[in-house]
């Protein structure tokens, strides 16, 4: 189902923060939907008054108001008609400006939702643009435990019984932080960033086989829980099999996994008796951080080996 939001929902959520008040069209605002299909196309979600590519929510600030006042009566009437005829989801007059009678009358006659605010226009646009985009952004739910390890957002995945929750518990005891267990939600905020968060009903909880449901916040303190984090790395636990024999002994078993529109590095760790998975997970994250900084241990090793083979000191 396509995500959407209405001006009425925005008003209920942010009227206090932005000082919004209805002038007219409050009832019609319940049926004016802003959909996710308009996020990366024109018209944009919200912006300053634009007659060429009308925004879904048009904002009139001091500059736009002064421009309208500079028009002669005929041009002003035609401009207001164009604003109304473009059928934006809502019109907001910002900066505490007085609403002109002709604009208010046109809005009432056409059923256009019209709001006013004492906040500056730039504040309205920047605040609402981020929140509307986040609300309408593409999202998905993945099975696993999402954690912050050495400040990096790491998703622990694997089949049931591979020890994801036990690994998460060990990492918590080593000072790392839990974001979400079982069903973390991921939202693509920008083309380069996916944010992971926890559904409200699961917040603070971790299920560990044999122990049941644990409240991480009560057990480890507030610092052991984090609300959101960007997804940067996936550590996939799996039982040993033939695939392990084919793993690169130098570079490890690393592949890319597509999450929404991004390719996220995935490190595959076989679960075997005697292995300390917490230490290995920490080492994997440390090595990932080094790779992001441009250092590749395998490449350095191959280069050093090559120099020795060539007789260099």
N, C-alpha and C positions, 0 to 999 in steps of 0.2 A: 504494500500500500504506500502511495506517495505521501511523504511527510508534508505537513502544512501547518500554518499558524494564522490566526486572524488578528486584526487590529484590536478587537475586543479582548483577546487573551493578553496581548502586549500591554494594554491599558491596565488590566487587573494585576498583572505581574509587576509593572514598573511605574504606575501612576505616582506613587509616593516618592520614589527615587528621582523621577524626572519632573515632578510637579505638573502632571498632565491633567487637563480638565476637558470634558466634552462640551462642544458648542452645539453640535447636531450630529445625527446619524449613528448614535450609539447602538441602536437596534440593528441597523443595516450592517454594522461592523462585525456582527456575529457570522455573517455569510460571505464576507470578503476574504477569500483565502489566498495566502501567499504560499506558493509551493516550492518544493526543492528543485523543480525543473528550471527555475529562473536564477539559480545561484551563479551559474557560469555563463549566463547569456543576458542579453539586453531584453527588456529593461532590468536594471539592477534592483536589489531588494529595497534599498532606502538610499536617499541622497538629496542633495539640494535641488531646487526646482529645475526641471529639465523638460523642455518642450519637444526636443527632437527625439529623444529616447526616454519617455516618461518613466520615472522610478515607480516601483510598486507602492512605496510610501514617499510622497513628496514633502519636503521640508522647506518652508519659507522663512528665511532669516532676514537680517537687516538689509543686506545687499539686494536680495531678491525683492523685498518689499519696496526699497528705494527705486529699483528698476521699474516695478509696476506703476509706482506713482509718477514716474517720468513719462509714461505713455499718454498720448492724447486719449480722449474719451472713447473713440472708435477702436483704436488699437488695444486699449485696455479691455474693452468689452470682448473683443475677439480673442484676446489672450486668456481671459478667464474662461471663456467658452471652451477653448482648447484644453485647458487644465481639467475642466469638468468632463468633457467628452472623452478624454483619455482613460477615464474610469480607473484612477488609482485605487488601491485598497484603502488608503486614508490620506488625509492632508493634515499636516501639523504646522501651525504658525508658532514660531519659536521666539526667544529673546523678549518675552513679555510684550510683544507688539499688539496694537489694537487691530482687530479684524475689520477690514473694510466692509461696509454694508453690502456692496455689490457681490463680493466674494461669499459672504455668509448667505446671502439670499440665493445665489446660484447653487451653493452646496445643499441648502435645504430643499430646493426644488428638485434637484437630481438625486437626493438621498445619499450624497457623498459624505462619508464619515469625516468630521472635522474636529480637530483637537487644538488646544493652545497649551503653551508651556512657557514658564519664565526662564527656563534654561537656555543657554546659547545654542544656536543651531548646530555648531560643530560638535558640541557635547552630545546632543540628541543623536546625530548621525553616527558618531563613533561608538557610542554606547549600544544603540539598537542594532547597528550593522553586525557587530560581533555576536550578539546574543541571538539574532535571527539566523545568522549563518550557522551557528553551533546547533541551534534547534533543528535546522533543516538538513544538516550535514549527513552524509551517508554513514551508516553504522552497522555493526554486526556483533554477534556474541560468539565467543570461542570457548571451548572447554579447556580448562587448565587453571593454574594458579598464577596470578599476576603479582609480581613483587618488584620492589626497588632494591637492587643489589649494587653497591658502590655507586649510587646516584643514577644507575642505568635501569630503565624499565625492562624487565625480563619476564617473559611468559614461559612457565613450566608446563609442558604438555606431555602426553603419553597415554597409553591404554590403561584401563583400570587395573590396579594392582602393581604398577611399575614404581610406585613410591613417590608420587608428586607431592602429596600432603606431608609425608615424612621428611622429604627434602625441604619443603617450605618451613616446617617446624624447626629443623636444624638451622636453617638460615636465619630464622627469627632469633633463635638463641645466640646467634653469632652477631647480632646487632643490625640485621637488615630489616626491611619493612614490608608489611603485607598491604596490598591494594585490594585485591579481590580473589576469592576462592570459588572454584567450580564454574562460574559463568560470568567472567569479566566482560564488560561491554566496551567496544572500541568504536571511536568516532573519528572520521577523517576531517580534521579541522582545516587543513591546508593541503596542497598537493604533496608536501614533504613530511607532514606530521600526522600521526594517528595517536589519539589520546585514549588511554584506558581508564576505566572507572568501575566502581562496584555498584550493582543494583542495591537500592536502599534496604531491601529485606535481608540481604546477605552481608551487609556492612559489619566489620569487626569480627566475623566468624570464620573459623577454619575447621573443616571436618577431617579428622584423622582416624583411619581404620583402627578399631580396638579401643580408642579413647572417646569417640563420638564427636560432638560439637564443642569446640573450644572458643571462648571469647578472648581473642588475642589482645584487645585493648586492656581488659581487666588483668590478664596474666602478665603482660610485658610492659604495660604503660602506654600512654598516648603516643609516644614517639615511635612505637612499633607499627603504627597504622598511618597510611597516607591515602588521601582521597583520590588523586589522579596522577598519572605519569605518562609520558610519551613512550610508546612501544618502540624499542630499538633492537631487541634480540629475543630469539626463541630458543630455549633449550628443550629438546625433545628426548624423553627417556623411552628406551625400548629394550625388550629382551634380546639377548645375543642371538645372532643367526648368521646365515651365509653372507648377508650384506656387510658384516663387519670385516670379513676377509678382504673385501674390495676397497675398504676405506684407505685413504691416502695416509701413510704413516708419517709424512712430514707435515701436511696441512690439516690432518684430522678429517672427520666426516662432517663437512659443512655444505649446506645448500641454501637456496633462496626459497622462501615461501611467500606466496602472494596473499596479502591481507588487504582487502578493499582494493585500492589502486597502487599499493606500494609493495615492493619486494623487500621482505624482512629477512636478515640472515638467520638461519636455523642451524644449530649445532646438535648433532645426534649423539647421545651418550648411551652406550649399552649398560644395562643394569646387571651387575654380577656380584656375587658374594665377596665380601672383603673390600669392596671399593668404597671410598669415602666420597659420596656424591656431592656433599656440601663443599668440600675442598675443591673438587673438580669443577663445580658450578662457579665458584669464586674465581678459579684460575681461568675458566672460559670467559668470564666477564672482564677480568683484568687484561687478557690477551685481546679481547674485542676492543677495549679502550685504546690499547697500544696501536691496533690496526687503524682505528679512526684517526690517530695522531700521525699515521704514516709509517709506523714501524711494523715490519713483517719478519717474525722470528724465522720462519721457514726459508724465506728468501735470503736472509742474512746467513743462515746455515749453509745453504747451497752455494752462495758466493764464497764463503770462507773455505768450503770443501774444494771449490774450483781453484782457488788460489793455491791451496796445498798441493793439488794434483799438478798444477803448473810449475811447482817448485818455488813458489814465492814464499817469503818469510811473513 
